[in-house]
């Protein structure tokens, strides 16, 4: 009997993952990662009892704080827009959790991610709306051989139907969509509590006129229109630039394409899962449509990703993930963007 360690979050996806693997004949061990103070793992513990599988709790609060939370806050303080789920997958779920294979003498680990592994390669899942291959590009080839994604061929509605068939208590549990460590107070509260983010001027980039005061640069994103609280302006005004050194938020009125479109980017911390063709597609944000790109390797080991058609709101700190059809080729972190059409 093959042994598999299943990451149990207490949600419907991980519950169905465990139930499917048990039905398929695996010896299933439930492992819940404690990542934040106050995390409620009672649903995960009950599910393991209902499924008659082992339940174990892995306390990773210190590691999660140092690796994910601190990086998230540090990036925001520099005006970078980070992706904490990518860091968590790389270092926590498929890093520290993966190490538990040895502890439990297991053959595989499994999670409720919507993605497909086939012949040692990573692909998009059946459910395009739920596909999470974007967050998994930095798995290693060795990990791909030891990871199972049982939900690859199901959509979300089918997973909920399976949960009812398995008589799982979380069949109708609401799906979590927020960053897990933000808390009930929301993003603004989290930033205020954890960053010394000082108010500063909001300036019209064209005229240089001071239009108002911002609450701290970390509270704003490039392209943002709402919540600027500038008296006497209309909703055509948006954030076009953040000056971290001088604590200035620049806004403008007009066509976003004049400020937010770029034509290439440099990608660092590259992880490749397959041989990279010169032409492929890329996603620069989760659930973004695929963009046709040209890719070349730079002397420093980074990638130059060109998109001559222009793409709006490609952002430093976010993830660029490359695809060939449904196959995920790998990706990396956007280091800089190039706004000149003639790269």
N, C-alpha and C positions, 0 to 999 in steps of 0.2 A: 504494500500500500504506500503510494507516494504521500509525502507530508508537505503541507503548505501553510505558511503563516499569512493570515489575512488581516490587513489593516482595517480595524472596526471603528468607524467614526460614530456609530449610533444612528446613522441615516439609512435610508432605504437602499441606496446603491451598494454600500458595503454589506448590508444584511443579505441582500439577494446574491451577491457575490459568494458569500460564505455558504449559503444554502445550495446554490448551484454546484459548487465544488464538492460539498459533502454528498450530494445526490450522484455526482459523477464518480464517487468512490475514493476521494482523497481523504486523508486524515487531516482535519482542519483545526488549526490553532488560531484563536482570536487574539489579536494584539491591538490594544488601544494606546495611542500616544498622548500623554498628558503634556500639553504645550503651553497652556496659560493658567495662571492662578484662577481658581474658580471654575475651571472646565467641568462640565457635568458629563460624566461617563456612565451614568446609570442605565441609559438606553442600551449602550453597547454591552454592558455586563448582563442585562436581562436577556438580550438577544442571544448571547452565547449560551446562557442557561437554557433558553427555549430550544435552541438548536442542538443542545447537548454536546457542545464543544468546549475546549479549554478556553479560559479567559485570563489574559495577562495584561498588566498595566505597566507601560514603559514611561518613566518620568524623564522627559526631555525639556523641561521648562528652561533650565539654564542654557542649554545648547540652542534652543529655539530663540531665546532672547538675544544671545550673542550673535548668532548667525543670520537670523531673519529680521527680527525687530530692529536691532541696532543699525543694520545695513539700510533698512527701509527709512529710518529717521535720518541717517547720515546723508543718504541720497537726496531726500526732500530738502534738507538744509542747504544743499548745494544747487538746488533748482533742477535736479534730475527727477524724472518720473520713473520710479522703480516698479518691478513686478515681483512682489513677495512670494507668490505661488510658485514661480519658477525656482527661486532660491530654496523654498521648502521642499519641493520635489527632489531637487538635486542633492541637498545636504541632509535632509531629515527623512522624508518618506523613502527615498531610494538610496539613501546614504546610511544613516544610523539604523533605520529599520531593516535595511538590507543586511546589515551586519548580524541581525538576529538569526539569520539562517544557520549560522554555526552554533549558536547557543541552543537552538531547538533541533539541531541535526535535521533541518528541513531541506526539501528539494527545491521549493519555490517560495516566492512571496506573491501575494495577489492584492489588488485594490479594486475599488469600484470605479476606476477611471473609464471613460468612454474613448477607447483607442484600440487598435488591432496590431498584434504582433504576429507576423507570418514569415516563416523561413528566416528568422533572425533580423527582420526588418520591421520598421514602425510605419503604420498606415493610419489614415483617418478611420473613424468608426462609421457604422451604418447610420447613426443618428447625427446628421450634419449640425443640427442645432446644439447638440450636447458634446460634439467631438472635442477632446481635450489633448490631442496630439501636440497642439501648440505649446502646451505647458510641459511636454515630456521630451522635447527635442534633445535635452542634455543628458538623457540616459546613455550609459556606455553600451557597447556591443556585448560585453560580458553580462551586463544586467539584463539586456533583452532576452538572453537565453535562460534567465532564471525568474522572469516576471510573467504573471498571468493576468490577463484582462478579460474575465468571463463575460463582460457586458458588451463586448465589441460588436456583436451581431444583433443587439436589441436597441429599440428606442425607449425613451423614458416611459411612455404609456405602457409598453410591454413589460418593463421592469416593475412597474406598480402592479400590474396584473399578476406577475409572478409572485410578488410579495403577498398578495391575497391568497394565491394558491398554496404558498408555503405557510400561510396563517401567521405572518410576521406582524408584530404589534406596531411597527412603524410604516405600514403600507401606505398610509395617507399623511405621513409626517411632512410638514412644510419643508421645502428645500432651502438650505442656507445659501445666500448669495453674497454676503458681506465678507470682507477680509476678517479672518477668525479672531484676530487680536484687537480689532478696533474698539469693540465694546458697544454697549447700548447707547452711549452718548453721541456716537457718530464720529465721522472723520475730523470735523473741526475741533471737537472736544479733545480727541486723542492728540491732535497736533499741539493744542494749547497746553495740555498737561505734560507733554514730553519734549517740546522744542521751545527754546527761547526765541520765538519768532516775533520780531519787533514790527510795529506799524511803520508805514512809510508813505511816500508820495505816489499818487497815481498821476501819470503824465501823458498827455496827448503826444504821440510820437511825431506827428506832423508839425504842430505848432509849438511844442515845448511847454504848453500851459499846464499848470498843476490843477487837476480836476477834482481831487479829493484825496482821501487817505485809505490805504489798504490795511487789512488786519494782520498782515504777515504774508510773505511771498509763498510760503508752503501751502496756503489755502487756495491758491489759484492755479489754473492750468492754461496753457496756450490754447487760444481759440474760445475760451470761456466768454459767454455773453451775460449770463444771469448772475445776480448776486454781487455786482460791482458797486452798487449803492452810490452811484454818481448822480447827483441832482441835476435835472434839466437836460439829460441826454436821452437818446432813444435806444431801442434794442438792437440797432445796427452796430453798436460799439462793442468791440471784443478785445481780449488780451492778445497782444501780438509779440510781447517780449518781456523777459524778467531780467533785471540787472541785479545780480546777487551782491556784487561788491558794494554797490551804492544803495541797495535796498529800495529799488524803484520798480514799480509796475507800469509798463507802457501799454497804452490802449490806442485803438484807432477806429475810425468809421470807414467802411468801404467793403471791397471785395476781399474775402479771406484769402483767395488764391494769390493776391498780391504779396502776402506775408507768410502764408502757412504751407505753400507748395515747395517741395524739394525734388531733386532729380537724381540723387544718389546718396548713399550713406556708407560710412565705414563701420564694420561690425567686428567687435573684439570678443575675447573669451569664446572662441569658436569651438563647437563640438559637431563633428560630422559622423553621420551614421551610414552613409553610402557615398559612392563616388559622385562628385559634384559636376554636373554638366555646365557648359557655359551659359545655356539658356534654361531657365526654370521659372517657377513662380514663388512669390513671397507673401507672407502675412506680417504686417508691422504692428498689428494689434489683434487681440483675441476676437474671433468672429468677424474679422475684416474679410472682404472678398479677396481672392487671390489676385496678385498683381504680377504681370509679366516682367521679368527682370533679367539682366545680364550680370553674371557673377565672375569675378576674377580674384585670384589670391595675390595679396600684397607681400612685399619682401619681409614685413614684420610679422607675417602669419595671420594678419587680419584679412577680412574679405571686403572687397569693394563691390557693393550691390548697386547697380544702375537701373533706373526706371525712367527712360526718356520721355514717357507720356506724362510724367509728373504725378506725384501722390501727395495728398494733403495730410498734414499733422503727423508726419513721421517724427518721433520724439526721442531725444537722447535719454538713455536709461531703459527704454522699452526693449522688447525682444523682436528680432527679425528671424522668422522661421521659414525655411526653404522647402519647397515641395516639387515633386515631379508627379503630376497627377495627384493621386491620393497618397503617395509615398512621402513620408517625412524624411528629408535628407539631412536635417540638422539645422543649426542656426547659431545665434550668438546675441550679444548685447550691442545695441546701437551706441557707438562712441561719438560720432559726429555726423551731421547732415550737411549735404552740399546743395546749395540753392541755385548754383549756376548751371544752366542747361548744357554748357560746354564743359563737361567734366574733364 
